[in-house]
Amino acid sequence: MWPSYTLRSSISCTRIFSFSQGIPFPANFGQFPVPITDFQYDSKEFAVAAGVETDALTPPDNPAPEEAGPGDVEEDPHGRDAPSEADSSVRNEDGSPPFSSLCINAFDMDDFFISPFHHFETFDDELTELWARVYSRIVRELISAVVSHDGDFSARQRRLAAAARWYAGMGQLFFRNPTSNHGRNTNILRVRFKQFVAGDFQLVIATWRRD
């Protein structure tokens, strides 16, 4: 019998890996059947999912308006202003996506919310550490993008758009199209995880589009 974890178990195990690396995570990390993005930002449910106190999320009474970006456009402190349309400007001159994580912005946000693929439901425990690295990087970048207010409105918009797409598309980007061959499945997942961890984001996206 092949040792394997369900995806829920493997996500929970990332907490063990994170603590072993000295990376603090909320106590409820991995306990989600519902994406955190399904909750209103300042709700109790969102706070529980994020592992923080509600007061840390709720803006003060009569908050001062955010500094406007170019064109007098105000930033949404909750990150709900992430552009959903495909951004053709991120593509190279030959039409190919760039090598950075922003390559995912070349595709519409809706492409990532509903997956047309069949998906893996388990994988070998030898892949748990790799998956932990992938998952923690995506989630941390999303949180960091939401709270970032460095004054560069356009850069924040691009970062938010990419972070939201990576988070929404995790299922199909990494766990799509399992085969009936166990060894091949393990290799497929290992390659996808390693590509992301190594920063080969364009390869992750290119193979997803090919499938």
Secondary structure, 3 states (H helix, E strand, C coil): CCCEEEHHHHHHHHHHHHHHCCCCCCCCCCCCCCCHHHCCCCCHHHHHHHCCCHHHCCCCCCCCCCCECHHHCECCCCCCCCCCCCCHHHCCCCCCCCCCHHHHHHCCCHHHHCCCCCECCEEEHHHHHHHHHHHHHHHHHHHHHHHCCCCCHHHHHHHHHHHHHHHHCHHHHHHECCCCCHHHHHHHHHHHHHHHHCCCHHHHHHHHHHC
